[in-house]
Amino acid sequence: MTGDEQKHAGRVPEPTLRRLPWYLAFLKLLKGCGEVSVSSTQIGKEIGVDPSQVAKDLSFVNISGKTRVGYEIDALIDILENFLGFTRQHKAFLFGVGRLGAALMRDSGLNQYGMDIVAGFDVRPNVVGTSIDGIPVFHIDDFEAKQKEYDATIAIITVPVETAQQVTDRILTGGIRALWNFTPFRIRVPENVVVQNTSIYAHLAVMFNRLNSLNP
């Protein structure tokens, strides 16, 4: 992504950024079916988003559709992947190689979207020194040395909630400034650090609440 594109991307509303991968996934399905063009109406109908919102979202990625033709699928896929950062590999360390952490390390799909988990860190003797699908697991005490070796830019946090802040503080001392937090704890970080919180339990709470409202 160029400097101008990065500045433009910084102004994109978060709801739009969350919808763009949905559009990308649908476009890839259409491409697999041999389609060459698509309209915002088609995308909106499939994704469940108003077509005018789809057109507005796509305006942020600097591509225009053609009247009565729509968007060229191949071009739109390339532009979206580049805009979202999926075409560039980002090295990541994973902290907490439990069941969730190990599952993420085994998820080859992350690599396809630009996330390359290069090492895991833990403290348990039965885990340290092993590997998950060829990805080594080190003791967390080796983090600083391994950071100099790998130069990771992202940390994935799947540690127990009681150690989330402690591990976060240590990660930040190693120079990593982007954190993907899977714990239910709202970690505290300086303003110059990017945090994406993905709490499975929070999503469960929302789902259960909506389910209960359907079955009073």
N, C-alpha and C positions, 0 to 999 in steps of 0.2 A: 504494500500500500504506500502511495506517495505521501509526502508531507501534507499537501493540500487535501488529499483524501482522508488522512488521519484527523485533520482539523474539522473536516466536514462530518466525519463519523462521530466526533466528540459531541456534536450538536443533535445527534439522533435521539429522540425520546426512547426511554427504556422499553415501553410497550411495543414500539416498532421493532426494536432489536430482538425482542422475544418472538415476534411474529415472522420475521424474515427467514429463520431456519425452517418454519413450517412451509413457507412458500417453496423454499429450496427442495425440501423432501418431495413435495408434490410435483415439482418440475422434473425431478429425476425419475419419478414414476412415469410421467408422460413421455419423457425421452425414451425410456425402456419400452414403451408401447409404440414407438415409431413416430410420435407427434413432433412437429417442427415449430409450431407456434401456439400461443395461448393468450387468452384475454384476461383482463382483471376480473371480469364477470365469472369466468370459469374458475379462476383461482379462489375467488371469494365464495362461490357456491360450494366448492369442495372443502375449504378450510372453515367455513362458517363465519366469514368476515365480510362486512359490507364492501362491495366492489370499489366504492369511492375511497374507502380506507386503504384497500390494497393499492390503488393507484397512488395515493398519498404516501404510503410506506415506500413504494418503489421509487418515488421521486427523489428520495434521499440517496439512492445509489446511482443517480445520474444516468438513467436509461429511459428512453421514450418509446412507447408503443406506437404502432402504425394503425391508422383508421381502418376498421373492418378486417384487420389482420391480427393485431395484438402484438405481443412480444415474441421475439425469436428465442426459442427455448435454450438453445446452446449458448447464445450470447448472454442471456439472463443468468443461467447457471454459473458461467465463468465470472460474471460481474459480482454476483452474490457471494460466491465462495471467496473471492479476493477481498470483497468489502468486509465480510465477517471474520476474516483472518484464518480461514480454513485451509488456505493454500500454503501457509507458512508453518513449519513445524516449531512448536514451542516445547522446550525441554521442561519436564516437571518431576519433582520429588513428591513421593507420597509418604505421609507420616501416620503410622498406625495400621499395620498390616494384619488386621483382623479379617472377619468374613467380608465386610463391605470393602475394605481396602484391597484385599486380595482379588475380589470380584472386579474392581476397577482396573487392577493391574492386568487382569486377563481379558479385559474388554478391548478387542482389536478395533472396534468402531471408533474409539476415541482417537486413535492414530490417524484414521481417515479424515478426521475433522481438525487435524493440526495439533493434537495433544499427544506428546511422546513422553510417556512415563519411563524415565531412565533408571530410577532406583527407588527402593522403599526403605523406610527407617522404622525401627521398633526397639523395644528394650528386652523382650522375652527371649531367653536363651534358646528355646526350641524354634524360634522364628529367625533370629539373627544368623546370618551365614547361609541361609537357604536362598532359593530363587523362585520366582513366580513366572512361568512362561519365559524363562531366560532373563528376567529382570532381577538383579541382585537385591538382597535385603541386608542393610547394614545396621549397626547399632547407632542410635541417635548421637552418641558421643563422637561419631565419625562424620557428622554432618558438615562441619566447617571445612574439613579437609576434602570431602567429596564435592562440596560446592565449588571449591577452587578447581577441582578436576573436571566437573561436568558443566559448571556455569548454568545451572537451572534458573529459569525465570519465573516459574510458577510452583507453588506448594499446594498440595491437596491434603486436607486435614481430616482424618477419620479416626482420631484418637478418642479415648474415653473423655466424657464431658469434663471431668474434674481436672484433666491435664491440658485442656484446650488452650487456655490463655498462656500457660507456661510454655507450651510447645510453640505457640504463635510468637511469643517474645523472642524465643531462641531463633526461630526462622528469620525474623526481621534482622537480627544481628548478623545473619549471613548474607544480607543484601537482597533477599527476594522481596519483591514488592507487589506480587499478585497472589492472592490466596483464594482457594476454592474450599470453603468451609462446609463440611457435611455434618458437623456436630450441631446439636440444638442450642449450644452456647453462643451468645452474640459476642464474639471476640472483639476486643478493643485494639484499634490500630491508629497510627498517625494519619493525617489527612492525605499524605502522598502515597498511601497504600490502597490498592484496589482489592476489594473483598466481594466475593459472590457467595452468599449464603444459600445452601441447598439442604434444608432440613426435611428429611423424609417424614419425621414425626409431625411437623407443622402441616405438611400436605395431607397427612392422614387425618389430622384434626379437622381440616376444612372439608375433606371428603365425608367423614363421619357426620359432621354437622349438617351438610347438605342432604345426606341420606336420611338422617333423622327428621328433617323438615318435610321430606316426601312421605314419611311414615309416622305421623304423629301418634 
